[in-house]
Amino acid sequence: MAQNLMEHCNQYDDFLSRPCTLVNGPIIVGAGPSGLAVAAGLCQRGVPFVILERTDCISSLWQRRTYDRLKLHLPKQFCQLPDLPFPDCYPEYPSKDQFVEYLESYAARFAISPRFDHSVRSAKYDDAAGLWRVTAVVAGSEVVEYIGRWLVVATGENAEKVVPELEGLLDEFGRDVTHVCDYKSGERYRGKRVIVVGCGNSGMEISLDLCDHNASPSMVVRDSVHVLPREVMGKSTFELAVLLLKWLPLRVVDKVLLVLARAVLGNVAKFGLKRPSAGPLELKNTRGRTPVLDTGALAKIKSGEIKVVPGIKRFSPGKAELVNGQILDADAVILATGYRSNVPLWLQGCDFFSKDGMPTSAFPNGWKGTRGVYAVGFTRRGLSGVASDAVRIADDIGMAWQQETKLGKRRSCLTPF
């Protein structure tokens, strides 16, 4: 196979005015948990690979774009990567720093060495050669190309920040505006009035963090949202849901979860948190909307320390007018508006992904496309989905690589007439 790659690379040398690297295995784009999990599986199967990472570290989302108080929302047994459990000394919900430490030990355990500062600009399948051609910019200057039989898209669902249509209106605000990816702690907002746009897990936790630093947050809730207790009688709500799904239909499990949520949290609608008509698991599976697992924000909402307000109509200097006509005075705005896939920006001519950068086939069938392309980290099921897809991908590529390697050895042993 390496010989075939060399022939195709030489064929294009005159056409390409950039370095050409041959990969006798898959090209993995992204060195987050998804890319690392696939790489570890390939290592154990003896398959060579390269990982291209646009930043200078593994899992840059966790290391560079998360707030200090962040912890895993699910118990650690549901978040570990294949073939390496979390240390026993870690708590049930590891902190951000503990998770990064775990990922670094994971990369070291399997001798995974990504090629950092490689920002992929395009990936396209060459029909004539039967190979993937991936172009990357190294450290913002040199352009290089990688050629290989397989492409693993591991950039995940959260590659780029989402800024809502409020962006243009925010020009009128004239004060501090920050996306959640740049928020670290509430210390810099101490004593300030802060509008938090978004009521997902990040919006809730940042509002709680602001309260803990004596700021005054107003959380914008423009849509309905499911809020569930993180635990019920000491048992993880997620773990309980997984157990119930083994015996009951999803809609029945949703009803059980909502009954438990009402018993533990009360009627959250009277605090401005209206529940959607679809159940939390149904909504997660069909639209990718994750329910909020409460870690203390709801108590602050009930006490009035976190104010829940409707959507914003317009901004003016130091103020926000809400859709109900109320005027809020504010010193800062934090956009807890989430992230999205960036696959459409660089993957070309591939109908395996939709326009929103997600696989066109839903879980559990969204891990493999045609012509040697794979996707990991797009299940909308967090790290547990990453682990299951990574194993499938490593197994599939491993079998194909062994077959092609054996075939190549047989051909090299043939004696010509």
N, C-alpha and C positions, 0 to 999 in steps of 0.2 A: 504493500500500500504506500509506503514511504517513497518508493521509486516512482509510482504513478503521480504522487504529489509533486515530486521534483520535476517530472516531465512537464506537468501543467504550469508550474511556476516558471520554468525556463521559457516556455512558450510565450508567456506574457511579460517577460523581463523587459523587452524593448518597449512594450506599450506602457508599462508602469514605471513611473519615475520615483519609486519609493521602495524601501526595504520590504522584502517578502519573507515571511516566516512560515515554514511548513509545520503543521501539527499532525502527528501520527495518532490522532485521537480527537476527542471533542474540544471545541472552543467554548468555554463557559464565560458568559458575560455577567459580572456581578459577584462580589466577594462578601455578600451578607450571609446570614444563616443558610439561605437556600443554596447558594453556590458552594459553600463549604460542605454542606451535607452531601451534595452530589459528588464533589471532589473526593471526600472521604470514602464513599462507596466505590469510586473508580480506583482509588489507591489500593483498596483491598482486593480488587479484581485484576490488578496488574495492568490497568489501562492508562496510558499516558494522556496528559491533557494540559491546557493552559487556562488560567483564570485571568480575565482582564477586568480591572477595577479602576473606575475613574478617579477615586480619591487616593489618599496616601495611607489608608488603613483598612482593615477588615471591618465590616458592619458599620459603615460611617453613619447610618441613620441612628443607631444606638449610641455611638460614641460622640457624634457631633450635633445631632438634631433632636435631642430629647431633653426633657427637663430633669432637674436633679432628683426630685422625689419619686420619679417613676419606678414602679415595680411591675413585674409580670402580673397580668390580671388573672391568669389561670394558675393552678397548682403546678409545681415544677415538673411533675411526672408527665404532664401533657405538653411540655415545652422543650423537652430535651431532644437533641439531634440523635440520629442513628448511631448505635454502638458506643455511646459514651454518656452514662447518666450523670446528673448533677451530683456534686459531692454531698455526702450525707449531712455535713455540717451546715449546708445552706438551708435557709428557712423555707417554709412552704411556698412563699411568694418572693423569689429572689429579687434583689434590687437591681437597678440599672448597672451599677459597677460590678456586681457579682455576675450578671449575665455576660457582660463584656469580657470579664476574666474567664468565664467558662468558654466563650467562643475562641479566645486566644489560646487556651489550653487545648481546645479541639483542633485548631489549625496546627498546633505544635505536635499533637499526638499523631496526626496522620501526615506530617511533614508537607503541609500545604503552603505553597509560596506563591501568592498571587502576583501578577505584574501590575504594580500600582501606577497611578497617574496615567493610565491608559483609558482615555475617554472615547468610547466607541461612537463613531459618527454614522456608520452605515454597515449593514450586513445584508448580503444578497446571495441567493443561490445561483451558481453558474451552471446552467443546464448543459452546456457543451462539455464542461469538465466534470460535472456531477459532484461539485464541491461547493462549500460555503466560502465566501470571500468577505472577510470582516476588516473594515478599515478603522483605525484608531489614531487619535492624536495623543502623542506622548508628551507629558508635561507642558501642554499648551503650545507646542511648536512642531516637532517632528511628526510626520505622517507615516504610519507603518501599516502593513497589511498582513493578516493571518489567513491561511488557507487550510481548511480541514473538512473532513467527511461529515462531522456532526456539529450542530450548534445547540447549546443549552442556554436558554434565556432565563437568567436567574436574577433579574433586576427587581422583580416583585411588584406588588400592588402600590407601594408607597415610595416611588422613586422621585416624584416631583411634588412640590407643595401646591395646594389648590388655593387660589385667591379669588374670591367671589366677585360678582359684578360691582360690589361696593368699592372696588379699587379706584374707579374714577371719582366717585363721590367723596372718597377719603381725602382727596386733594384739598377739599374745603375745610377739613377738620383742623389742619395746621398744628397738630400735636403728635406725640409719640405713637407710631403704629408698628406693631410687630406681629409676625407670623409665629405660630406655636413652635416651629422648627428652630427659632432663635431665642425662645424663652428658656431661661435656666432656673430662676427662682423668683419669688415675690419680693425679695429684698429691695430691689431697685424701685418697687412700686409702693413702698411703705408710706402710708398716710395718703395715698392717691385714690382717686375715683377712676375705676377701670371698667371699660366695656369689653366683655368677652363674647365674641361672635362664634357661636357653636356650642352645642350641648351634648356632644359625644363624650367618650371617656376622657379625652384630653381636656375638653372644655370644662367638665365637672371637676377634674383634679386640679386644673390650674386655678379655677375659682376658689377651691378649697385652700390651695397653697397661698393665694392672695390674702385670704382671710387670716391664715396663720401668720402672715407678715403685716397684719394690721392695715391692709388695704381694704377698699370698699368696692367689691365687684358687682357688676350687673351683667347677668348672663342672658344673651339673646337666644330665645328659643323660637325659631321660625316654623318648625314642623313638629309633628308628634314624635315621641321617643319612648322606648321601653327602658325603664329603670328596674333592675333586679338586685336583690341583695347578693353580695359576693358569696356569702355563706348562709346556710340555713341549719340551725342547730349544730354548728361546728363543722358542717359538711359543705364542701364546695358546690355551689349551684350548678356550675358547669359539669362537675363530676356526676352529680345527681341526674342531670339531663342526659348525659352519655349512658348512664345505667338504665334509665327509663326507656330510652330509644331502642334498647335491645328487646324490649317486651311490648312496647306500645307504639301506635302510630304517632307521627310527628305532631299532628294537630291535638291529639290527646295530651301529649307531653307539654305542649304550649299552654293548654288550659291548666294543667297541674302547676306549672311554673307561675302563671299569673295568680292563681289562688294563693300560693305560698308568698308571692310578692306582696299581695294585698294584706296577708296576715302579718308579715314582718314589717313592711314599710308603710302600710296604711293606704289611703286614697291619695295618690300623688297628683291627680288631676287638679285638685283644689289649690295646689301650689304652682299651677301653670305648666305642669308636665303631662300633657294629654297623651294617652297611649294610642298607638296606631290600631287600625281594625285588624290587621294581620298579626299573628302571634310572633314572639321574638325569634323563634327558630325558623319559622316560615319566612319571615322578613330577611333574616340572615342568608338563607339559602337562595331566595329568589332575587334579592336586590343588593345583597352584600352589606346590609346595614347592621352593624354590631350593636347588641343591647348594651346599655351602660351597667356596669357592675359597681354598685355603690361602695365607696371606701370612706365615707364620712361627709360627703358634700350635701347629701339630702338633709342631714340634721342642721346644717348651716342654712339651707334654704327654708326649712321649717321655722328656724329662729329669726329669719329675716336678715341674717348677716350676708347671705348671697341673695340678691334680688333677681327674680326671673322676669324678663321683659319680652315683649313681642318683637317682630322684625323692625328693622330700621328703614325709614323712608328717605331721610337725607341727613347730611352732616352740615354743620356750620362751625365757625371757629370755636373750638372747645365745647361743642354741643352736638347732640344727636336727637333728631326728631323721630319718634317711633311711629309705626303705622296707626296707632290708636290716638295720635296727636300729642302724647306726652313728650316733654322735653327733658333730656338728661344732660346734666353738666358732667364733663369727663376730662381727665388729664391724659388718658392713654386708651388705646384700643389694641386688643390682642385677638388675632384671627386664628381661632381654633377650628379651622375649616378643612383640615385633613390633607390627604395626599392622593396622588393618582399614579398610574403606570405611565412610563415614558416610552414604551415600546414603539408606538407609531412614529416617534421622532427619528428612529434609526433603522428599524427593521423594514426592509423593502420587498415588495412583490410576494408577500407571504399571507395567504388567506387563513392561516391558522389562528391569527389574532384579529379581533374586531377593531373598530375605529376607536374604542375606548381603551385599547391596550390590554384587553383580557382575552383569554382563549375562547374561541367560539363554541367549544364543547364544554359543558358544565362538569363539575366534579361528579364522579371520579374519572372522567374520560378526557380531561383537559391537559394531560401531561405529555402527550405525544402527538405530533403532527406528521406530515409526509415529508419526504426528502431529507430525513435526518434532523428535524428540528424538534426540540423538547422545551417544555415550560415547567418551572418549579417556583413555588411561592405565589401562585395565582389562584389558590383554592378558596379564598375568603374564609379559611378555617384556621388561620394563624399558624403557629409553629407545628402543631400536630399534623396539619395538611402538608406542610413542608417536608416533614420526615417521611410520610408515606409515599409522596411523589418522588422524593429523592431516591428511595430504595428501588422503586419501579424503573426509574431512568437508569440508574447504575447497573441494574440487572440487564436491562434491554441492550444498552450500549456494550456492556461487558460480553454478552453472548455474541453480538454481531462482530465485535472486535476480535474475539478469539477465532470465530469462523473465518474471517478475512485473513487473519494472521496465519492460520493453518493452511488456508488455500494458497497464500503467497509462498509458504515454505515448500508445499508440494510442487508448485510451479518451478521454484528455483532448483529443485532436485531432479527435474526431468532432463534426460540426456537427449539433445537434438539428433535427428537422423543424419 
